[in-house]
């Protein structure tokens, strides 16, 4: 395996580990947005969105490796999900943001994680 592919593989392994944290954090933040917000909910959401930006950057840099032998993730589908979330984030209300966080962002990171597991044979 050439160096670039090895770097992509390492980035995907790191992302897989990080996504596990997001898959725990996203439902918690979504629940707070749809219900009783805590003092740190907004900061928590911002931290999650920074994490999603990291995941997206890895997706963009590894997409050719990830989809090399078959399409595991469709870029347009996931771009649409992120755009849908961003619309909810801009327009609100907070309940809608929570729903979009669960429906769009959690699905996006979960599907990306499943693609990583499929490609690399992780558990």
The 8 nearest C-alpha neighbors of each residue, nearest first, counted from 0:
[[1, 4, 5, 2, 3, 6, 8, 7],
 [2, 0, 4, 3, 5, 6, 7, 8],
 [1, 3, 5, 4, 6, 0, 7, 8],
 [2, 4, 6, 5, 1, 7, 0, 8],
 [5, 3, 7, 6, 1, 2, 8, 0],
 [4, 6, 2, 8, 3, 7, 9, 1],
 [7, 5, 3, 9, 4, 8, 10, 2],
 [8, 6, 4, 10, 5, 9, 61, 11],
 [7, 9, 5, 11, 6, 10, 4, 12],
 [8, 10, 6, 12, 11, 7, 5, 13],
 [11, 9, 7, 13, 8, 12, 14, 6],
 [10, 12, 14, 8, 9, 13, 15, 7],
 [11, 13, 15, 9, 14, 10, 8, 16],
 [14, 12, 10, 16, 11, 15, 9, 17],
 [13, 15, 11, 17, 16, 12, 18, 10],
 [16, 14, 12, 18, 13, 17, 112, 11],
 [15, 17, 13, 14, 18, 19, 12, 20],
 [16, 18, 14, 19, 20, 15, 13, 21],
 [19, 17, 21, 15, 20, 16, 14, 22],
 [18, 20, 22, 17, 21, 16, 23, 15],
 [21, 19, 18, 23, 17, 22, 24, 16],
 [20, 22, 18, 24, 23, 19, 25, 17],
 [21, 23, 19, 20, 24, 25, 18, 105],
 [24, 22, 21, 20, 25, 26, 19, 27],
 [23, 25, 21, 27, 22, 26, 20, 28],
 [24, 26, 28, 27, 22, 21, 23, 29],
 [27, 25, 29, 28, 24, 30, 101, 23],
 [26, 28, 30, 24, 25, 29, 31, 23],
 [29, 27, 31, 25, 30, 26, 32, 24],
 [28, 30, 97, 26, 32, 31, 27, 25],
 [31, 29, 33, 27, 28, 32, 34, 26],
 [30, 32, 36, 34, 28, 35, 29, 33],
 [33, 31, 29, 97, 93, 30, 34, 94],
 [34, 32, 94, 30, 31, 97, 29, 93],
 [35, 33, 31, 32, 30, 36, 94, 29],
 [34, 36, 31, 37, 32, 33, 30, 40],
 [37, 35, 31, 32, 40, 34, 38, 33],
 [38, 36, 40, 39, 35, 31, 41, 32],
 [37, 39, 40, 36, 41, 42, 43, 35],
 [38, 40, 42, 37, 41, 43, 36, 44],
 [41, 39, 43, 37, 42, 38, 36, 44],
 [40, 42, 44, 43, 39, 45, 38, 37],
 [43, 41, 45, 39, 44, 40, 46, 38],
 [44, 42, 40, 46, 41, 45, 39, 47],
 [43, 45, 47, 41, 42, 46, 40, 48],
 [44, 46, 48, 42, 47, 43, 49, 41],
 [45, 47, 49, 43, 44, 48, 42, 50],
 [48, 46, 50, 44, 45, 49, 51, 43],
 [47, 49, 51, 45, 50, 46, 52, 44],
 [50, 48, 52, 46, 47, 51, 45, 53],
 [49, 51, 47, 53, 48, 52, 54, 46],
 [50, 52, 48, 54, 53, 49, 55, 47],
 [51, 53, 55, 49, 50, 54, 48, 56],
 [52, 54, 50, 56, 51, 55, 57, 49],
 [55, 53, 51, 57, 52, 56, 58, 50],
 [56, 54, 58, 52, 57, 53, 51, 59],
 [55, 57, 53, 59, 58, 54, 52, 60],
 [56, 58, 60, 54, 55, 59, 61, 53],
 [59, 57, 55, 61, 56, 62, 60, 54],
 [60, 58, 56, 57, 62, 61, 55, 63],
 [59, 61, 57, 58, 62, 56, 7, 63],
 [62, 60, 58, 64, 63, 59, 7, 65],
 [61, 63, 65, 64, 58, 59, 66, 60],
 [62, 64, 66, 67, 65, 61, 60, 59],
 [65, 63, 67, 61, 62, 66, 4, 7],
 [66, 64, 62, 63, 67, 61, 118, 71],
 [65, 67, 70, 69, 63, 64, 71, 68],
 [68, 66, 64, 63, 65, 69, 70, 62],
 [67, 69, 66, 70, 65, 64, 71, 118],
 [70, 68, 66, 67, 71, 65, 72, 118],
 [71, 69, 66, 72, 73, 68, 67, 65],
 [70, 72, 66, 114, 69, 73, 65, 111],
 [73, 71, 70, 74, 114, 111, 66, 110],
 [72, 74, 76, 75, 77, 70, 71, 78],
 [73, 75, 77, 76, 78, 72, 62, 59],
 [76, 74, 78, 77, 73, 79, 80, 72],
 [77, 75, 79, 73, 74, 78, 80, 72],
 [76, 78, 80, 79, 74, 75, 107, 81],
 [77, 79, 75, 81, 80, 76, 74, 82],
 [80, 78, 82, 76, 77, 81, 83, 75],
 [81, 79, 77, 83, 103, 78, 82, 84],
 [80, 82, 84, 78, 83, 79, 85, 77],
 [83, 81, 85, 79, 84, 80, 78, 86],
 [84, 82, 80, 86, 81, 85, 79, 87],
 [83, 85, 81, 87, 99, 82, 86, 88],
 [86, 84, 88, 82, 87, 83, 89, 81],
 [85, 87, 83, 89, 84, 88, 90, 82],
 [88, 86, 84, 96, 90, 91, 85, 89],
 [87, 89, 85, 96, 86, 91, 90, 84],
 [90, 88, 86, 87, 91, 85, 96, 84],
 [89, 91, 87, 88, 86, 92, 96, 85],
 [92, 90, 93, 87, 88, 95, 96, 89],
 [91, 93, 95, 94, 90, 96, 87, 88],
 [92, 94, 96, 91, 95, 32, 97, 33],
 [95, 93, 33, 97, 96, 92, 32, 98],
 [94, 96, 98, 97, 93, 92, 91, 87],
 [95, 97, 93, 99, 87, 88, 94, 98],
 [98, 96, 29, 100, 94, 32, 95, 99],
 [97, 99, 95, 101, 100, 96, 102, 94],
 [100, 98, 102, 84, 96, 103, 101, 97],
 [99, 101, 104, 97, 98, 103, 102, 96],
 [102, 100, 105, 98, 99, 103, 104, 26],
 [103, 101, 99, 100, 98, 106, 105, 104],
 [102, 104, 80, 106, 99, 100, 105, 101],
 [103, 105, 107, 100, 106, 101, 108, 102],
 [104, 106, 101, 108, 107, 103, 109, 102],
 [107, 105, 109, 103, 104, 108, 110, 102],
 [106, 108, 104, 110, 105, 109, 103, 111],
 [107, 109, 111, 105, 110, 106, 112, 104],
 [110, 108, 112, 106, 111, 107, 105, 113],
 [111, 109, 113, 107, 112, 108, 106, 114],
 [112, 110, 108, 114, 109, 113, 107, 115],
 [111, 113, 115, 109, 110, 114, 15, 108],
 [114, 112, 110, 116, 115, 111, 117, 109],
 [115, 113, 117, 111, 112, 116, 71, 118],
 [114, 116, 112, 118, 117, 113, 119, 111],
 [115, 117, 121, 113, 120, 119, 114, 118],
 [118, 116, 114, 120, 115, 119, 113, 121],
 [119, 117, 115, 116, 120, 114, 65, 121],
 [118, 120, 116, 121, 117, 115, 8, 12],
 [121, 119, 116, 117, 118, 122, 115, 114],
 [122, 120, 116, 119, 117, 115, 118, 12],
 [121, 116, 120, 117, 119, 113, 15, 115]]
